[in-house]
């Protein structure tokens, strides 16, 4: 069992997350239990969740165990090297996020402070424009805090009501959303820094045909459909987030393909990004739920357009 596995499964747990023991008292639960579970779910690791929460790994494991005991279900499968949510855990994640959001909104209203504008992204936000946008927003809209949240799904929490708007790449197919195209990015191959492809000035899709491809099937954009049938790679590994994608490439288990914004937002000493000259450009959108484009979202869209226009690509 890896260090990220945390506490082992309790005897009363079942593999599918169904309750097999008597639930504990729900009155013992606090918001911190939900925050801890969400950090684990979003980071995909007990260790990374502990770092994010500034807690020790045992403390995070104990908090998760207390939550599972109170609910009487198993939320996280810690029996493998790759931590994963159970079916119950995935269902509970959405409700926990909504509960924490509602709690934070209530506190904000009670304090009389402005509600923050929550903006999601699956992995690379607005690429090289991210920092200029955040700084300009803070200057131009000091009364409305902007919270930029990485949420590992294709709409970055937008369809689940976790954010007010999201920066998304590639086709936006989810129903009930509206969006505006901001700009396009090229694509890059992400290869091990000590491998033979890292020294190339540019690569083509055919150069990756005989390599294993790392695909982020939860929030990523790339699929094997990017390659024509005649040169489609025959070997893939799947990951659930950008961190695991980078780790697989740095370890020389695979290579990857992503938009250039990934290179801007996720530099890694073990990964080299090489331009992929025959891959189509990737559109970058600001998306929001239909009918929710109030003043904060309109202000964000206007500022994003301005920042993109002013900063050379």
SVG drawing of the C-alpha trace seen along z (x, -y; Angstrom):
<svg xmlns="http://www.w3.org/2000/svg" viewBox="-32 -49 50 56">
<polyline fill="none" stroke="black" stroke-width="0.4" points="0.0,0.0 1.4,-3.4 1.8,-6.4 -1.3,-8.0 -3.5,-5.1 -4.1,-6.4 -5.9,-4.2 -6.8,-0.7 -10.3,0.4 -12.3,1.2 -13.7,4.8 -17.3,3.5 -16.6,1.7 -17.8,3.2 -16.1,2.6 -19.0,0.8 -19.4,-1.7 -22.7,-0.3 -23.3,-0.7 -22.6,2.6 -22.1,1.3 -24.3,-0.9 -23.8,-4.6 -22.4,-6.8 -24.0,-10.0 -24.3,-12.7 -24.3,-15.3 -20.5,-14.8 -19.9,-16.0 -18.7,-19.5 -17.9,-21.5 -14.3,-20.6 -15.1,-17.0 -16.7,-18.0 -13.7,-20.2 -11.3,-17.4 -13.3,-14.9 -13.4,-17.5 -9.7,-18.1 -9.1,-14.3 -11.5,-14.0 -10.0,-16.9 -6.4,-16.1 -6.8,-12.3 -4.3,-11.8 -4.3,-11.8 -0.8,-13.3 -1.6,-16.2 -4.9,-16.9 -2.9,-17.1 -0.5,-19.6 -3.4,-21.7 -5.2,-21.7 -2.0,-22.2 -2.6,-19.1 -0.7,-15.9 -1.5,-12.9 -2.8,-10.9 -5.1,-13.8 -6.6,-13.8 -7.0,-10.0 -8.7,-10.2 -11.1,-13.0 -12.1,-10.9 -12.6,-7.8 -14.8,-9.8 -16.9,-11.1 -17.3,-7.5 -18.2,-6.2 -20.9,-8.8 -22.4,-8.2 -22.1,-4.4 -20.6,-4.2 -17.2,-4.0 -16.5,-7.1 -12.9,-6.4 -11.2,-3.3 -7.8,-3.2 -7.1,0.5 -5.0,-0.3 -2.0,-2.4 -4.3,-4.9 -6.8,-6.4 -10.3,-6.6 -13.8,-7.5 -16.4,-4.8 -19.7,-5.2 -21.2,-6.5 -18.2,-8.8 -18.8,-10.3 -22.4,-10.9 -21.6,-12.4 -18.9,-14.7 -21.4,-16.8 -23.6,-17.2 -20.7,-18.0 -19.5,-20.7 -23.0,-22.2 -23.3,-22.2 -19.9,-23.9 -20.8,-26.5 -24.1,-27.2 -22.4,-27.5 -19.8,-29.9 -22.5,-32.0 -24.4,-32.2 -21.3,-33.4 -20.7,-35.9 -24.2,-37.3 -24.1,-37.3 -20.9,-39.4 -22.2,-41.8 -19.3,-41.1 -19.6,-40.8 -20.1,-37.3 -17.0,-36.2 -17.2,-35.4 -16.3,-31.7 -14.5,-30.8 -13.6,-27.2 -11.1,-25.6 -10.2,-21.9 -6.5,-22.4 -4.9,-25.5 -7.3,-28.4 -6.6,-31.2 -3.1,-30.0 -0.6,-32.9 -3.4,-35.4 -4.3,-34.0 -2.0,-36.2 -2.7,-39.4 -6.5,-38.7 -6.4,-38.1 -4.3,-41.2 -6.5,-43.4 -9.6,-42.0 -8.3,-42.9 -7.6,-46.4 -10.7,-47.0 -13.2,-45.2 -11.9,-45.5 -15.4,-45.0 -15.9,-41.6 -13.3,-38.9 -12.5,-36.4 -11.9,-32.8 -10.2,-30.7 -10.9,-27.0 -9.5,-24.0 -12.2,-21.3 -11.5,-18.1 -14.3,-17.6 -14.9,-18.8 -17.0,-21.8 -15.0,-22.6 -18.0,-22.4 -20.2,-24.6 -23.0,-22.1 -23.2,-21.2 -23.6,-24.8 -20.2,-24.9 -19.0,-28.0 -20.4,-31.0 -18.3,-30.6 -15.5,-28.5 -12.6,-28.7 -12.9,-25.7 -11.0,-24.2 -12.3,-22.3 -16.0,-21.7 -18.5,-22.7 -21.2,-20.1 -23.0,-20.2 -26.6,-21.3 -27.8,-24.4 -24.6,-26.4 -23.7,-29.5 -20.2,-30.5 -18.0,-32.9 -14.8,-32.0 -11.8,-34.0 -8.9,-32.8 -7.1,-29.7 -4.1,-27.8 -1.8,-25.5 -1.0,-22.0 2.2,-20.6 3.5,-17.1 4.5,-16.6 7.5,-14.2 10.1,-13.0 12.8,-15.6 15.6,-13.0 14.1,-11.2 15.0,-11.4 11.9,-13.5 12.7,-16.3 15.5,-17.7 13.4,-18.2 12.3,-21.7 8.9,-20.3 7.0,-17.1 4.2,-15.6 1.4,-13.3 3.1,-10.4 6.2,-10.8 4.0,-9.6 2.4,-6.6 4.7,-4.0 4.5,-5.6 2.1,-5.0 -0.3,-8.0 -1.4,-9.3 -5.0,-10.4 -6.8,-12.4 -10.3,-10.9 -11.9,-13.0 -11.1,-16.6 -8.7,-16.4 -9.4,-17.2 -7.2,-14.8 -8.4,-11.4 -7.1,-8.9 -9.5,-10.5 -6.8,-13.2 -4.8,-10.7 -5.8,-9.5 -6.6,-5.8 -3.4,-4.9 -1.2,-6.3 -3.3,-6.0 -1.2,-4.8 -2.1,-1.4 -1.2,-1.9 -2.7,-4.2 -2.8,-4.7 -5.6,-6.7 -5.3,-9.2 -7.8,-11.3 -6.1,-14.7 -3.2,-16.9 -0.9,-16.0 -1.1,-12.3 -0.7,-13.0 2.5,-14.9 3.8,-12.2 3.3,-9.5 5.1,-11.4 8.0,-12.4 8.4,-8.8 8.7,-7.8 5.6,-5.7 3.9,-7.7 3.8,-10.9 0.9,-13.3 -0.7,-15.9 -2.3,-19.1 -2.9,-22.8 0.0,-25.3 -1.7,-26.7 -0.7,-23.6 3.0,-24.4 2.4,-27.9 0.5,-26.8 2.2,-23.5 6.0,-23.6 7.6,-20.4 11.3,-19.6 10.7,-16.1 8.5,-17.1 9.4,-19.0 6.8,-20.5 7.5,-20.4 5.2,-22.1 3.0,-19.7 2.8,-21.2 0.0,-19.1 -2.5,-19.1 -5.5,-21.4 -5.7,-24.5 -7.7,-24.4 -10.4,-27.0 -10.6,-28.6 -14.0,-29.7 -15.6,-31.4 -18.7,-29.5 -21.6,-30.1 -25.0,-28.6 -27.8,-29.9 -29.6,-32.9 -26.9,-33.6 -24.8,-36.1 -25.3,-38.9 -22.9,-41.8 -20.0,-39.9 -19.9,-37.4 -20.3,-40.2 -17.5,-42.1 -15.3,-39.0 -16.0,-38.4 -15.2,-42.0 -11.9,-41.9 -10.9,-38.6 -11.4,-39.9 -9.3,-43.0 -6.5,-41.1 -6.3,-38.6 -6.3,-41.5 -3.5,-43.4 -1.1,-40.6 0.7,-39.2 0.6,-35.4"/>
</svg>
